[in-house]
């Protein structure tokens, strides 16, 4: 899969793929608001294709992403517990 994703990335280039990721992210948001499972799955896949390309280009490991995600989730849960977001909902 990596080879295929990089072939696509190399054809379009960084700038185009970043713009495309922005567009697909917006479409994912719209799909989530529509609450349509198939639309959500498709838009998630579109975003993941582009995210994986960028991950490979910058050589970011799955483990590093998981570690950062864990930190962010733990930080958010701590903030929820402390009432940090009470005025942000």
C-alpha positions as CSV (number, residue, x, y, z in Angstrom):
1,X,0.0,0.0,0.0
2,X,2.8,2.4,0.9
3,X,4.3,2.2,-2.6
4,X,0.9,3.0,-4.2
5,X,0.3,5.9,-1.9
6,X,3.7,7.4,-2.6
7,X,3.2,7.0,-6.3
8,X,0.0,9.1,-6.0
9,X,1.8,11.6,-3.7
10,X,4.8,12.0,-6.0
11,X,2.4,12.6,-9.0
12,X,0.4,15.4,-7.3
13,X,3.0,16.8,-4.9
14,X,2.9,18.1,-1.3
15,X,1.0,21.3,-2.0
16,X,-1.8,19.6,-3.9
17,X,-2.2,16.8,-1.4
18,X,-2.3,19.2,1.6
19,X,-5.0,21.2,-0.2
20,X,-6.9,18.0,-1.0
21,X,-6.6,16.9,2.7
22,X,-8.2,20.2,3.7
23,X,-11.1,19.6,1.3
24,X,-11.6,16.0,2.3
25,X,-11.5,17.0,6.0
26,X,-14.3,19.5,5.4
27,X,-16.3,16.8,3.6
28,X,-15.7,14.4,6.5
29,X,-17.2,17.1,8.8
30,X,-20.2,17.5,6.6
31,X,-20.7,13.7,6.4
32,X,-20.5,13.4,10.2
33,X,-23.2,16.0,10.6
34,X,-25.4,14.1,8.1
35,X,-25.0,11.0,10.3
36,X,-24.8,8.8,7.2
37,X,-22.6,5.8,7.9
38,X,-21.5,5.1,4.4
39,X,-20.7,8.7,3.7
40,X,-18.7,8.9,6.9
41,X,-16.8,5.7,6.1
42,X,-15.9,7.0,2.6
43,X,-14.8,10.4,3.8
44,X,-12.7,8.8,6.6
45,X,-11.0,6.6,4.0
46,X,-10.3,9.7,1.8
47,X,-8.7,11.5,4.7
48,X,-6.7,8.5,5.7
49,X,-5.3,8.0,2.2
50,X,-4.0,11.6,2.3
51,X,-2.9,11.4,6.0
52,X,-0.9,8.2,5.3
53,X,0.8,9.9,2.3
54,X,1.9,12.8,4.5
55,X,2.9,10.4,7.3
56,X,5.2,8.5,4.9
57,X,6.7,11.7,3.4
58,X,7.7,13.0,6.8
59,X,8.7,9.5,8.0
60,X,6.5,9.7,11.1
61,X,6.0,6.2,12.7
62,X,2.7,4.7,13.7
63,X,4.2,4.4,17.2
64,X,5.0,8.1,17.4
65,X,1.5,9.0,16.3
66,X,0.0,6.6,18.9
67,X,2.2,8.1,21.6
68,X,1.2,11.7,20.8
69,X,-2.5,10.7,20.5
70,X,-2.3,9.1,24.0
71,X,-0.8,12.2,25.4
72,X,-3.5,14.4,23.8
73,X,-6.3,12.1,25.0
74,X,-5.0,11.9,28.5
75,X,-4.6,15.7,28.6
76,X,-8.1,16.3,27.4
77,X,-9.5,13.8,29.9
78,X,-7.6,15.6,32.7
79,X,-9.0,19.0,31.5
80,X,-12.5,17.6,31.4
81,X,-12.1,16.3,35.0
82,X,-10.8,19.7,36.1
83,X,-13.6,21.6,34.4
84,X,-11.3,23.3,31.9
85,X,-13.9,23.1,29.1
86,X,-17.0,24.2,31.0
87,X,-17.1,27.5,29.0
88,X,-16.1,25.8,25.8
89,X,-19.0,23.5,25.1
